[in-house]
Amino acid sequence: MRFYGLSLDAMGEAYSVRDAAAMVAHLPSESALRRAVGDGWSEAERLLASCEFSLRVLRWQPTEDGHKNRNQPRFPESPREREEKVRERVESTKYTPEYMAALAESLGIPEDRR
């Protein structure tokens, strides 16, 4: 309830549970909860991304690639999609003892320093 400046301790006295549910359901896209649950973009950021994408499409259409329908522009990734790609990349990297030993050897790190 930080967005509205209300304390959860005051729920039931200053405002009802029903009021709290209505406020949460209608939180603006800039609120921390909506950004955490959604794709990470506010409505303004999503609109700007859409405009930027549309401009790239308009620029691409009269080109040779546009006439042959290849190398189409892609809609920008949301912050959530970028985070997921980074997480997948990190999780797919297996730092096994063998890998680390080979890496240390290729870097010239002596055995006693590993």
N, C-alpha and C positions, 0 to 999 in steps of 0.2 A: 504494500500500500504506500510505498515510498513515493511513487509518482504523484499521488494525491495529497501527500503530507499527513497521512493518518497513521495512527499507531494500531497495531493488531490488539494491543491490550485494551483499547477503548471499544473494540467490537462488542456489540450487545448493549452498550450504554449510549455512546455517541452516534453509532450507526448500527444497523441490523446486519445479520449474516446475509440476508437477501440483498441489501445495498452493496455489501462487499462483493458478492458474486456478480452483481451487475457491473460494478466498477472494473472488476478483473476481466469480465467478458468484453468490455469496451475500452480496454487499454489502448492507447495510441501505439502505432508501430514503432515509435522511438523508445518505448519503455524497455527496461532490461528483460522482463519476462517474455515479451513478444519477440525480441531479438534472439533470445536464447531458444525459444521454442520454434520460431520460424526459420527462414533461410539466412538470417543475419542481416537482411537489408531493411531499411525503413522504406516507407512508400515513396518518399522523395528520391532515395537512392535507386529504387527499382525503376522509377519513371526516367531518371537520368540515364540509366543503363539502357532502357528501351529506346530513348532518343538517340543515344550514341550508336546503338546497333542499327537503327533505321538509317542513320546517315551513312554508316559503312556499307549497308546494302545498296543505297542509292548511288554511292560512289562505285561500287563493284559492278552494278548492272550494265553500264555501257562499255565495260572493258571486254577484251577477248574472252577472258574466263567467264564473265557474266553471260555472254552470247552462247557459250558452249556449256553453261551450267556446271562449272567446276570451280573448286576452291571457294565455295560459298563462305561468307563471314559467319562466325558462330556467335551466339548470344554470350555475353560475358558470364563467367562463373560467379556464383554467389559466394559470399564469405564461407558459408557452410560447406559448399562443394570443394572449395580450396582447402579447408581444414581437413576434410575427409581424405583428399588425395595425399596430403602430407602425412596424415596418420597411417594410411595404407602403405606409403613408401617406407616409413619408419618401421612399421610392424613387419614388413616383408624382408627387411634387412636382418639377417640372423648373424649375430656376433658370436659365433662358435669359437671355442678355444683354438681350433685349427686355423680358422680365418684370422683371428687376432695374432697368432704366432706367425703366420705368413705375412701379415701386414707389418708386424714389428721387424721381421727379417728384411722385407723390402725397403723399409725405412732406415735400416742399419742400426736398429736399437740393440745394444748388447744384451745377452741373456740375463745378466744380473740386474738389469734395469727394467725388465718386463714385468 
